[in-house]
Each structure stands twice: as C-alpha cells, then as structure tokens.
Amino acid sequence: MLTLPSPLHPAIVHFPIVLILIGTAAAVAAVFIRRWHLPLMAALLLSLGAAGAIAATWSGGEEEEMLGELSPQAEEILDEHEEWGERTRNLALITAVLACTVISVSRFPVASRALSIVTALLAIVAAYAVAETGHYGGQLVYKHGAGINTAAGAAARPESTVKPSDKDDDD
C-alpha cells in the first residue's frame, strides 16, 4: 500500500529544487552547445521542475494551516518563504514554456538561439528564486522549529539516557 509522507511538503520540495537547478544548467549549456539534445533535456527538466513547484506551493499551503501559532518573527519569515515559493513557481512555469518554445522553433536557428538565451537567463533567475525560497524555508525549520514535532523527537531519544560516549559515536 502506498502511504504519503507526513509532512508532505518537505518530501515534495526537493524534486523541483533539483529539477530547476539541473534544468538551468542544461538551459545555459544549450545556449553554447546544440548537441546531445540539450535544448530538449532543458525543456523536459524545467517542465518537470515547474510541475513540482506547483505541487510544492500547494503542499506548502496545506502545511501552513497545520503549523499553529508562530512567533511574529517566524510569521514574517513564513510570509517571505511563501512569496518566494510563488515567485519560483511562476518563474519556473514561464521558463518551462520558453524552453518548450525553443524546441518548437528549432528549425529557425536565429529565433531558436535568441529564445535559448532568454530561457537560460530566466532559468538563472528561477534558480535564484529557488535559493531564496530554500533559505527562508531553512530558517523556518532550523531557527524557529516550524513543522518539527519536538514532543515526538524527545520521546524517541530522551537526553537523560544518552551516555557521553554515545554522543561521540553520532559524529
């Protein structure tokens, strides 16, 4: 039986991150190298990344409702994370459409090259948006503990039962 991870958002977000970053590398390479089906690979990777970004923003909205009470600082960071996530999704969608357009006009070399350059530049902007989204998401989790069930973690391994020699083995 297939069970979905809980929470779902952290499990989903890593796919569009990787796909958009690798798609950006392929799009930049496709500007300079027209072999190995690089434009097609860039279009495929960026399209899958855009689909993943849609799923990530959806799951993030669902997870937000379950977070509960956050500090004012955490709320501000959550808002930034959400805004950057939506920017990433929108940029990824536009970039994917452009990358697919490059494929469709490949018989026109000048138009194809020009669109490849625009696609690569926009993909770089989308990759930057991925980094900003991840930065704010990391702050939420690692600085403010958003989405962390601390009671479950404490019950799984209470500190009072850990010997000093056990702590050294974890490194």
N, CA and C atoms as an extended XYZ file, in Angstrom:
513
Properties=species:S:1:pos:R:3:atomname:S:1:resname:S:1:resid:I:1 pbc="F F F"
N         0.846       -1.172        0.000 N   MET     1
C         0.000        0.000        0.000 CA  MET     1
C         0.893        1.236        0.000 C   MET     1
N         0.540        2.217       -0.774 N   LEU     2
C         1.284        3.466       -0.876 CA  LEU     2
C         0.831        4.427        0.222 C   LEU     2
N         1.787        4.861        1.019 N   THR     3
C         1.476        5.850        2.044 CA  THR     3
C         2.258        7.124        1.739 C   THR     3
N         1.613        8.234        1.934 N   LEU     4
C         2.253        9.519        1.695 CA  LEU     4
C         3.024        9.951        2.930 C   LEU     4
N         4.179       10.572        2.723 N   PRO     5
C         4.928       11.064        3.885 CA  PRO     5
C         4.156       12.164        4.609 C   PRO     5
N         4.400       12.242        5.889 N   SER     6
C         3.773       13.295        6.674 CA  SER     6
C         4.847       13.935        7.531 C   SER     6
N         5.125       15.169        7.359 N   PRO     7
C         4.518       16.158        6.488 CA  PRO     7
C         4.955       15.971        5.028 C   PRO     7
N         4.070       16.310        4.133 N   LEU     8
C         4.279       16.094        2.710 CA  LEU     8
C         5.181       17.152        2.078 C   LEU     8
N         5.069       18.381        2.498 N   HIS     9
C         5.800       19.488        1.865 CA  HIS     9
C         7.311       19.265        1.803 C   HIS     9
N         7.976       18.900        2.898 N   PRO    10
C         9.429       18.691        2.797 CA  PRO    10
C         9.805       17.555        1.851 C   PRO    10
N         8.947       16.573        1.712 N   ALA    11
C         9.234       15.464        0.797 CA  ALA    11
C         9.086       15.881       -0.663 C   ALA    11
N         8.186       16.807       -0.940 N   ILE    12
C         7.929       17.234       -2.319 CA  ILE    12
C         8.927       18.273       -2.792 C   ILE    12
N         9.302       19.228       -1.936 N   VAL    13
C        10.055       20.401       -2.398 CA  VAL    13
C        11.419       20.070       -2.981 C   VAL    13
N        12.003       18.979       -2.589 N   HIS    14
C        13.345       18.678       -3.065 CA  HIS    14
C        13.376       18.300       -4.545 C   HIS    14
N        12.289       17.787       -5.077 N   PHE    15
C        12.239       17.448       -6.500 CA  PHE    15
C        12.310       18.692       -7.391 C   PHE    15
N        11.449       19.697       -7.182 N   PRO    16
C        11.578       20.885       -8.038 CA  PRO    16
C        12.891       21.623       -7.829 C   PRO    16
N        13.439       21.587       -6.627 N   ILE    17
C        14.726       22.240       -6.394 CA  ILE    17
C        15.765       21.651       -7.335 C   ILE    17
N        15.899       20.347       -7.309 N   VAL    18
C        16.904       19.672       -8.139 CA  VAL    18
C        16.588       19.832       -9.617 C   VAL    18
N        15.347       19.646       -9.995 N   LEU    19
C        14.982       19.717      -11.413 CA  LEU    19
C        15.199       21.113      -11.989 C   LEU    19
N        14.861       22.142      -11.236 N   ILE    20
C        15.052       23.510      -11.725 CA  ILE    20
C        16.538       23.841      -11.808 C   ILE    20
N        17.318       23.430      -10.815 N   LEU    21
C        18.753       23.725      -10.843 CA  LEU    21
C        19.465       22.984      -11.980 C   LEU    21
N        19.165       21.705      -12.154 N   ILE    22
C        19.786       20.956      -13.252 CA  ILE    22
C        19.245       21.444      -14.594 C   ILE    22
N        17.954       21.777      -14.644 N   GLY    23
C        17.372       22.333      -15.868 CA  GLY    23
C        18.012       23.652      -16.253 C   GLY    23
N        18.353       24.464      -15.246 N   THR    24
C        19.049       25.726      -15.504 CA  THR    24
C        20.423       25.464      -16.107 C   THR    24
N        21.146       24.511      -15.543 N   ALA    25
C        22.468       24.158      -16.092 CA  ALA    25
C        22.338       23.676      -17.538 C   ALA    25
N        21.329       22.870      -17.812 N   ALA    26
C        21.117       22.379      -19.177 CA  ALA    26
C        20.726       23.521      -20.113 C   ALA    26
N        19.906       24.453      -19.637 N   ALA    27
C        19.492       25.587      -20.470 CA  ALA    27
C        20.675       26.488      -20.803 C   ALA    27
N        21.546       26.719      -19.825 N   VAL    28
C        22.736       27.540      -20.073 CA  VAL    28
C        23.662       26.814      -21.045 C   VAL    28
N        23.865       25.525      -20.843 N   ALA    29
C        24.718       24.744      -21.750 CA  ALA    29
C        24.138       24.719      -23.161 C   ALA    29
N        22.811       24.686      -23.271 N   ALA    30
C        22.156       24.621      -24.584 CA  ALA    30
C        22.374       25.894      -25.401 C   ALA    30
N        22.688       26.991      -24.738 N   VAL    31
C        22.988       28.226      -25.468 CA  VAL    31
C        24.289       28.058      -26.262 C   VAL    31
N        25.226       27.340      -25.695 N   PHE    32
C        26.549       27.204      -26.296 CA  PHE    32
C        26.744       25.899      -27.062 C   PHE    32
N        26.030       24.848      -26.638 N   ILE    33
C        26.201       23.521      -27.231 CA  ILE    33
C        24.839       23.040      -27.725 C   ILE    33
N        24.756       22.751      -28.995 N   ARG    34
C        23.477       22.305      -29.567 CA  ARG    34
C        23.463       20.792      -29.783 C   ARG    34
N        24.331       20.086      -29.113 N   ARG    35
C        24.374       18.631      -29.256 CA  ARG    35
C        23.719       17.965      -28.058 C   ARG    35
N        23.683       16.646      -28.114 N   TRP    36
C        23.201       15.804      -27.023 CA  TRP    36
C        21.776       16.146      -26.607 C   TRP    36
N        21.022       16.703      -27.509 N   HIS    37
C        19.621       17.052      -27.231 CA  HIS    37
C        19.492       17.948      -25.999 C   HIS    37
N        20.467       18.823      -25.786 N   LEU    38
C        20.434       19.694      -24.607 CA  LEU    38
C        19.193       20.578      -24.539 C   LEU    38
N        18.756       21.197      -25.649 N   PRO    39
C        17.524       22.001      -25.543 CA  PRO    39
C        16.317       21.158      -25.102 C   PRO    39
N        16.250       19.935      -25.611 N   LEU    40
C        15.149       19.050      -25.228 CA  LEU    40
C        15.259       18.639      -23.760 C   LEU    40
N        16.486       18.335      -23.321 N   MET    41
C        16.690       17.981      -21.910 CA  MET    41
C        16.353       19.156      -21.001 C   MET    41
N        16.762       20.356      -21.402 N   ALA    42
C        16.442       21.545      -20.601 CA  ALA    42
C        14.932       21.733      -20.507 C   ALA    42
N        14.247       21.585      -21.631 N   ALA    43
C        12.787       21.750      -21.635 CA  ALA    43
C        12.115       20.709      -20.745 C   ALA    43
N        12.583       19.483      -20.824 N   LEU    44
C        11.993       18.423      -20.009 CA  LEU    44
C        12.251       18.661      -18.524 C   LEU    44
N        13.491       18.959      -18.170 N   LEU    45
C        13.830       19.195      -16.761 CA  LEU    45
C        13.094       20.402      -16.193 C   LEU    45
N        13.059       21.487      -16.961 N   LEU    46
C        12.383       22.695      -16.479 CA  LEU    46
C        10.869       22.492      -16.384 C   LEU    46
N        10.303       21.717      -17.295 N   SER    47
C         8.862       21.426      -17.228 CA  SER    47
C         8.528       20.571      -16.014 C   SER    47
N         9.344       19.560      -15.752 N   LEU    48
C         9.125       18.737      -14.560 CA  LEU    48
C         9.346       19.557      -13.288 C   LEU    48
N        10.332       20.444      -13.320 N   GLY    49
C        10.567       21.323      -12.175 CA  GLY    49
C         9.389       22.250      -11.927 C   GLY    49
N         8.799       22.764      -13.003 N   ALA    50
C         7.623       23.639      -12.860 CA  ALA    50
C         6.440       22.861      -12.288 C   ALA    50
N         6.246       21.634      -12.757 N   ALA    51
C         5.159       20.807      -12.210 CA  ALA    51
C         5.407       20.528      -10.730 C   ALA    51
N         6.651       20.253      -10.380 N   GLY    52
C         6.989       20.031       -8.980 CA  GLY    52
C         6.800       21.280       -8.140 C   GLY    52
N         7.095       22.446       -8.721 N   ALA    53
C         6.910       23.705       -7.998 CA  ALA    53
C         5.425       23.963       -7.728 C   ALA    53
N         4.576       23.565       -8.655 N   ILE    54
C         3.128       23.681       -8.431 CA  ILE    54
C         2.724       22.812       -7.244 C   ILE    54
N         3.213       21.573       -7.234 N   ALA    55
C         2.902       20.661       -6.128 CA  ALA    55
C         3.479       21.186       -4.807 C   ALA    55
N         4.670       21.764       -4.865 N   ALA    56
C         5.308       22.270       -3.644 CA  ALA    56
C         4.543       23.453       -3.063 C   ALA    56
N         4.080       24.367       -3.909 N   THR    57
C         3.320       25.506       -3.378 CA  THR    57
C         1.968       25.045       -2.829 C   THR    57
N         1.382       24.066       -3.487 N   TRP    58
C         0.116       23.528       -2.979 CA  TRP    58
C         0.329       22.874       -1.618 C   TRP    58
N         1.338       22.007       -1.520 N   SER    59
C         1.564       21.305       -0.252 CA  SER    59
C         1.994       22.273        0.846 C   SER    59
N         2.733       23.323        0.473 N   GLY    60
C         3.115       24.331        1.460 CA  GLY    60
C         1.908       25.056        2.021 C   GLY    60
N         0.940       25.350        1.166 N   GLY    61
C        -0.294       25.982        1.642 CA  GLY    61
C        -1.066       25.078        2.589 C   GLY    61
N        -1.067       23.789        2.280 N   GLU    62
C        -1.746       22.828        3.153 CA  GLU    62
C        -1.029       22.712        4.500 C   GLU    62
N         0.288       22.672        4.478 N   GLU    63
C         1.078       22.537        5.712 CA  GLU    63
C         0.969       23.792        6.575 C   GLU    63
N         0.843       24.948        5.939 N   GLU    64
C         0.763       26.208        6.682 CA  GLU    64
C        -0.415       26.204        7.641 C   GLU    64
N        -1.505       25.608        7.206 N   GLU    65
C        -2.696       25.570        8.045 CA  GLU    65
C        -2.489       24.724        9.297 C   GLU    65
N        -1.535       23.776        9.254 N   MET    66
C        -1.308       22.886       10.387 CA  MET    66
C        -0.195       23.372       11.312 C   MET    66
N         0.458       24.494       10.980 N   LEU    67
C         1.584       24.952       11.787 CA  LEU    67
C         1.181       25.434       13.170 C   LEU    67
N         0.026       26.026       13.271 N   GLY    68
C        -0.399       26.551       14.563 CA  GLY    68
C         0.180       27.927       14.810 C   GLY    68
N         0.359       28.257       16.085 N   GLU    69
C         0.829       29.577       16.493 CA  GLU    69
C         2.334       29.700       16.273 C   GLU    69
N         2.736       30.764       15.586 N   LEU    70
C         4.152       31.053       15.363 CA  LEU    70
C         4.486       32.413       15.961 C   LEU    70
N         5.752       32.603       16.252 N   SER    71
C         6.207       33.902       16.749 CA  SER    71
C         6.081       34.931       15.623 C   SER    71
N         6.057       36.214       15.957 N   PRO    72
C         5.981       37.239       14.906 CA  PRO    72
C         7.151       37.152       13.917 C   PRO    72
N         8.350       36.831       14.416 N   GLN    73
C         9.498       36.663       13.521 CA  GLN    73
C         9.277       35.502       12.562 C   GLN    73
N         8.807       34.380       13.094 N   ALA    74
C         8.566       33.204       12.263 CA  ALA    74
C         7.461       33.482       11.243 C   ALA    74
N         6.434       34.226       11.645 N   GLU    75
C         5.359       34.586       10.709 CA  GLU    75
C         5.895       35.408        9.537 C   GLU    75
N         6.797       36.331        9.854 N   GLU    76
C         7.395       37.167        8.812 CA  GLU    76
C         8.230       36.316        7.851 C   GLU    76
N         8.993       35.398        8.400 N   ILE    77
C         9.804       34.515        7.561 CA  ILE    77
C         8.913       33.588        6.745 C   ILE    77
N         7.835       33.108        7.336 N   LEU    78
C         6.890       32.260        6.612 CA  LEU    78
C         6.294       33.013        5.428 C   LEU    78
N         5.942       34.277        5.639 N   ASP    79
C         5.397       35.081        4.545 CA  ASP    79
C         6.423       35.232        3.420 C   ASP    79
N         7.692       35.487        3.780 N   GLU    80
C         8.747       35.587        2.769 CA  GLU    80
C         8.918       34.269        2.022 C   GLU    80
N         8.910       33.169        2.763 N   HIS    81
C         9.049       31.839        2.162 CA  HIS    81
C         7.910       31.580        1.171 C   HIS    81
N         6.721       31.932        1.588 N   GLU    82
C         5.552       31.727        0.726 CA  GLU    82
C         5.641       32.584       -0.538 C   GLU    82
N         6.024       33.848       -0.381 N   GLU    83
C         6.139       34.736       -1.543 CA  GLU    83
C         7.227       34.255       -2.503 C   GLU    83
N         8.388       33.857       -1.967 N   TRP    84
C         9.459       33.356       -2.833 CA  TRP    84
C         9.058       32.036       -3.485 C   TRP    84
N         8.301       31.212       -2.771 N   GLY    85
C         7.820       29.961       -3.360 CA  GLY    85
C         6.899       30.209       -4.545 C   GLY    85
N         6.027       31.200       -4.399 N   GLU    86
C         5.130       31.539       -5.514 CA  GLU    86
C         5.905       32.146       -6.679 C   GLU    86
N         6.912       32.974       -6.376 N   ARG    87
C         7.765       33.520       -7.439 CA  ARG    87
C         8.490       32.400       -8.175 C   ARG    87
N         9.012       31.465       -7.407 N   THR    88
C         9.716       30.328       -8.006 CA  THR    88
C         8.786       29.558       -8.927 C   THR    88
N         7.587       29.264       -8.452 N   ARG    89
C         6.614       28.537       -9.268 CA  ARG    89
C         6.319       29.286      -10.566 C   ARG    89
N         6.053       30.589      -10.452 N   ASN    90
C         5.704       31.374      -11.632 CA  ASN    90
C         6.871       31.466      -12.613 C   ASN    90
N         8.064       31.715      -12.091 N   LEU    91
C         9.245       31.771      -12.960 CA  LEU    91
C         9.512       30.427      -13.617 C   LEU    91
N         9.343       29.343      -12.857 N   ALA    92
C         9.561       28.008      -13.415 CA  ALA    92
C         8.566       27.715      -14.529 C   ALA    92
N         7.322       28.124      -14.352 N   LEU    93
C         6.314       27.904      -15.398 CA  LEU    93
C         6.650       28.681      -16.677 C   LEU    93
N         7.011       29.944      -16.526 N   ILE    94
C         7.355       30.766      -17.689 CA  ILE    94
C         8.594       30.210      -18.382 C   ILE    94
N         9.592       29.825      -17.590 N   THR    95
C        10.820       29.276      -18.153 CA  THR    95
C        10.548       27.973      -18.887 C   THR    95
N         9.701       27.123      -18.334 N   ALA    96
C         9.366       25.856      -18.991 CA  ALA    96
C         8.666       26.095      -20.326 C   ALA    96
N         7.762       27.057      -20.356 N   VAL    97
C         7.073       27.375      -21.615 CA  VAL    97
C         8.071       27.886      -22.649 C   VAL    97
N         8.982       28.753      -22.219 N   LEU    98
C        10.009       29.250      -23.141 CA  LEU    98
C        10.904       28.120      -23.642 C   LEU    98
N        11.309       27.230      -22.745 N   ALA    99
C        12.165       26.107      -23.136 CA  ALA    99
C        11.462       25.207      -24.148 C   ALA    99
N        10.170       25.002      -23.969 N   CYS   100
C         9.402       24.202      -24.936 CA  CYS   100
C         9.262       24.944      -26.265 C   CYS   100
N         9.160       26.262      -26.192 N   THR   101
C         9.087       27.066      -27.414 CA  THR   101
C        10.385       26.970      -28.197 C   THR   101
N        11.516       26.923      -27.500 N   VAL   102
C        12.810       26.748      -28.168 CA  VAL   102
C        12.788       25.479      -29.008 C   VAL   102
N        12.234       24.419      -28.466 N   ILE   103
C        12.150       23.147      -29.196 CA  ILE   103
C        11.257       23.293      -30.426 C   ILE   103
N        10.155       23.993      -30.268 N   SER   104
C         9.204       24.101      -31.379 CA  SER   104
C         9.701       24.985      -32.520 C   SER   104
N        10.652       25.889      -32.248 N   VAL   105
C        11.179       26.750      -33.318 CA  VAL   105
C        12.604       26.353      -33.718 C   VAL   105
N        12.978       25.125      -33.428 N   SER   106
C        14.352       24.692      -33.678 CA  SER   106
C        14.740       24.733      -35.153 C   SER   106
N        13.789       24.718      -36.067 N   ARG   107
C        14.143       24.789      -37.497 CA  ARG   107
C        14.475       26.212      -37.936 C   ARG   107
N        14.283       27.180      -37.031 N   PHE   108
C        14.667       28.570      -37.285 CA  PHE   108
C        15.833       28.914      -36.354 C   PHE   108
N        17.064       28.748      -36.823 N   PRO   109
C        18.231       28.854      -35.939 CA  PRO   109
C        18.358       30.186      -35.197 C   PRO   109
N        18.071       31.297      -35.841 N   VAL   110
C        18.231       32.598      -35.188 CA  VAL   110
C        17.203       32.750      -34.059 C   VAL   110
N        15.964       32.435      -34.347 N   ALA   111
C        14.916       32.531      -33.326 CA  ALA   111
C        15.172       31.537      -32.193 C   ALA   111
N        15.605       30.348      -32.549 N   SER   112
C        15.886       29.331      -31.550 CA  SER   112
C        17.021       29.760      -30.630 C   SER   112
N        18.078       30.331      -31.209 N   ARG   113
C        19.219       30.781      -30.403 CA  ARG   113
C        18.795       31.940      -29.483 C   ARG   113
N        18.040       32.878      -30.006 N   ALA   114
C        17.594       34.019      -29.194 CA  ALA   114
C        16.712       33.560      -28.037 C   ALA   114
N        15.791       32.653      -28.325 N   LEU   115
C        14.927       32.134      -27.257 CA  LEU   115
C        15.721       31.295      -26.254 C   LEU   115
N        16.753       30.616      -26.728 N   SER   116
C        17.605       29.846      -25.816 CA  SER   116
C        18.300       30.762      -24.820 C   SER   116
N        18.761       31.899      -25.302 N   ILE   117
C        19.430       32.861      -24.419 CA  ILE   117
C        18.451       33.406      -23.389 C   ILE   117
N        17.260       33.783      -23.849 N   VAL   118
C        16.243       34.301      -22.923 CA  VAL   118
C        15.853       33.223      -21.912 C   VAL   118
N        15.699       31.991      -22.381 N   THR   119
C        15.352       30.881      -21.491 CA  THR   119
C        16.434       30.671      -20.436 C   THR   119
N        17.698       30.688      -20.849 N   ALA   120
C        18.802       30.490      -19.909 CA  ALA   120
C        18.835       31.606      -18.866 C   ALA   120
N        18.649       32.833      -19.297 N   LEU   121
C        18.652       33.954      -18.350 CA  LEU   121
C        17.500       33.850      -17.355 C   LEU   121
N        16.329       33.516      -17.861 N   LEU   122
C        15.178       33.375      -16.965 CA  LEU   122
C        15.343       32.164      -16.047 C   LEU   122
N        15.963       31.111      -16.546 N   ALA   123
C        16.221       29.937      -15.706 CA  ALA   123
C        17.178       30.290      -14.570 C   ALA   123
N        18.152       31.148      -14.845 N   ILE   124
C        19.069       31.591      -13.793 CA  ILE   124
C        18.301       32.370      -12.721 C   ILE   124
N        17.371       33.196      -13.153 N   VAL   125
C        16.538       33.940      -12.190 CA  VAL   125
C        15.673       32.958      -11.385 C   VAL   125
N        15.141       31.941      -12.043 N   ALA   126
C        14.342       30.934      -11.336 CA  ALA   126
C        15.209       30.168      -10.334 C   ALA   126
N        16.451       29.875      -10.702 N   ALA   127
C        17.362       29.185       -9.783 CA  ALA   127
C        17.658       30.059       -8.566 C   ALA   127
N        17.799       31.354       -8.784 N   TYR   128
C        17.985       32.272       -7.659 CA  TYR   128
C        16.745       32.262       -6.751 C   TYR   128
N        15.573       32.237       -7.362 N   ALA   129
C        14.333       32.196       -6.578 CA  ALA   129
C        14.251       30.902       -5.770 C   ALA   129
N        14.731       29.801       -6.339 N   VAL   130
C        14.784       28.532       -5.604 CA  VAL   130
C        15.657       28.691       -4.367 C   VAL   130
N        16.826       29.334       -4.550 N   ALA   131
C        17.749       29.521       -3.426 CA  ALA   131
C        17.119       30.380       -2.331 C   ALA   131
N        16.446       31.446       -2.706 N   GLU   132
C        15.804       32.313       -1.715 CA  GLU   132
C        14.675       31.580       -0.991 C   GLU   132
N        13.891       30.824       -1.733 N   THR   133
C        12.804       30.060       -1.126 CA  THR   133
C        13.363       29.069       -0.118 C   THR   133
N        14.405       28.365       -0.519 N   GLY   134
C        15.035       27.400        0.378 CA  GLY   134
C        15.652       28.055        1.599 C   GLY   134
N        16.226       29.231        1.406 N   HIS   135
C        16.826       29.964        2.527 CA  HIS   135
C        15.773       30.260        3.596 C   HIS   135
N        14.645       30.798        3.172 N   TYR   136
C        13.595       31.125        4.140 CA  TYR   136
C        12.959       29.863        4.725 C   TYR   136
N        12.821       28.829        3.919 N   GLY   137
C        12.302       27.568        4.441 CA  GLY   137
C        13.232       26.970        5.483 C   GLY   137
N        14.533       27.041        5.229 N   GLY   138
C        15.503       26.558        6.195 CA  GLY   138
C        15.466       27.339        7.492 C   GLY   138
N        15.298       28.662        7.387 N   GLN   139
C        15.177       29.473        8.600 CA  GLN   139
C        13.956       29.068        9.416 C   GLN   139
N        12.853       28.792        8.730 N   LEU   140
C        11.641       28.378        9.442 CA  LEU   140
C        11.879       27.103       10.237 C   LEU   140
N        12.529       26.137        9.601 N   VAL   141
C        12.720       24.848       10.250 CA  VAL   141
C        13.831       24.896       11.285 C   VAL   141
N        14.998       25.406       10.897 N   TYR   142
C        16.167       25.278       11.762 CA  TYR   142
C        16.302       26.374       12.814 C   TYR   142
N        15.748       27.554       12.563 N   LYS   143
C        15.804       28.612       13.577 CA  LYS   143
C        14.553       28.665       14.432 C   LYS   143
N        13.396       28.382       13.820 N   HIS   144
C        12.129       28.557       14.534 CA  HIS   144
C        11.402       27.244       14.793 C   HIS   144
N        11.909       26.134       14.278 N   GLY   145
C        11.305       24.835       14.552 CA  GLY   145
C         9.949       24.622       13.928 C   GLY   145
N         9.633       25.370       12.879 N   ALA   146
C         8.328       25.215       12.230 CA  ALA   146
C         8.233       23.825       11.597 C   ALA   146
N         7.142       23.147       11.859 N   GLY   147
C         6.912       21.838       11.277 CA  GLY   147
C         7.606       20.701       12.009 C   GLY   147
N         8.303       21.012       13.076 N   ILE   148
C         9.013       19.985       13.846 CA  ILE   148
C         8.138       19.585       15.026 C   ILE   148
N         7.927       18.322       15.170 N   ASN   149
C         7.177       17.832       16.322 CA  ASN   149
C         8.191       17.486       17.403 C   ASN   149
N         8.477       18.447       18.246 N   THR   150
C         9.526       18.264       19.257 CA  THR   150
C         9.148       17.228       20.301 C   THR   150
N         7.874       17.042       20.558 N   ALA   151
C         7.467       16.041       21.551 CA  ALA   151
C         7.805       14.643       21.063 C   ALA   151
N         7.618       14.369       19.780 N   ALA   152
C         7.928       13.050       19.233 CA  ALA   152
C         9.425       12.802       19.256 C   ALA   152
N        10.220       13.832       18.964 N   GLY   153
C        11.668       13.692       18.978 CA  GLY   153
C        12.195       13.435       20.378 C   GLY   153
N        11.645       14.103       21.368 N   ALA   154
C        12.094       13.922       22.746 CA  ALA   154
C        11.704       12.548       23.266 C   ALA   154
N        10.547       12.050       22.867 N   ALA   155
C        10.109       10.736       23.321 CA  ALA   155
C        10.928        9.626       22.668 C   ALA   155
N        11.375        9.855       21.455 N   ALA   156
C        12.125        8.827       20.742 CA  ALA   156
C        13.514        8.625       21.337 C   ALA   156
N        14.153        9.703       21.805 N   ARG   157
C        15.511        9.594       22.336 CA  ARG   157
C        15.718       10.627       23.447 C   ARG   157
N        15.301       10.316       24.640 N   PRO   158
C        15.485       11.276       25.729 CA  PRO   158
C        16.968       11.453       26.041 C   PRO   158
N        17.364       12.694       26.311 N   GLU   159
C        18.760       13.030       26.566 CA  GLU   159
C        19.295       12.372       27.835 C   GLU   159
N        18.427       12.110       28.813 N   SER   160
C        18.895       11.561       30.075 CA  SER   160
C        19.437       10.147       29.925 C   SER   160
N        19.042        9.432       28.861 N   THR   161
C        19.520        8.070       28.670 CA  THR   161
C        20.738        7.992       27.760 C   THR   161
N        21.178        9.117       27.239 N   VAL   162
C        22.320        9.123       26.336 CA  VAL   162
C        23.590        9.276       27.146 C   VAL   162
N        24.518        8.364       26.970 N   LYS   163
C        25.802        8.426       27.639 CA  LYS   163
C        26.735        9.312       26.849 C   LYS   163
N        27.707        9.961       27.486 N   PRO   164
C        28.659       10.796       26.759 CA  PRO   164
C        29.361       10.046       25.638 C   PRO   164
N        29.631        8.775       25.821 N   SER   165
C        30.297        8.008       24.762 CA  SER   165
C        29.382        7.776       23.579 C   SER   165
N        28.043        7.723       23.796 N   ASP   166
C        27.087        7.576       22.684 CA  ASP   166
C        27.071        8.820       21.816 C   ASP   166
N        27.204       10.002       22.437 N   LYS   167
C        27.177       11.251       21.668 CA  LYS   167
C        28.363       11.329       20.717 C   LYS   167
N        29.524       10.820       21.146 N   ASP   168
C        30.705       10.858       20.290 CA  ASP   168
C        30.556        9.966       19.076 C   ASP   168
N        29.790        8.864       19.191 N   ASP   169
C        29.599        7.934       18.077 CA  ASP   169
C        28.742        8.525       16.972 C   ASP   169
N        27.876        9.524       17.298 N   ASP   170
C        26.992       10.120       16.298 CA  ASP   170
C        27.756       10.971       15.307 C   ASP   170
N        28.934       11.476       15.667 N   ASP   171
C        29.700       12.345       14.783 CA  ASP   171
C        30.330       11.533       13.762 C   ASP   171
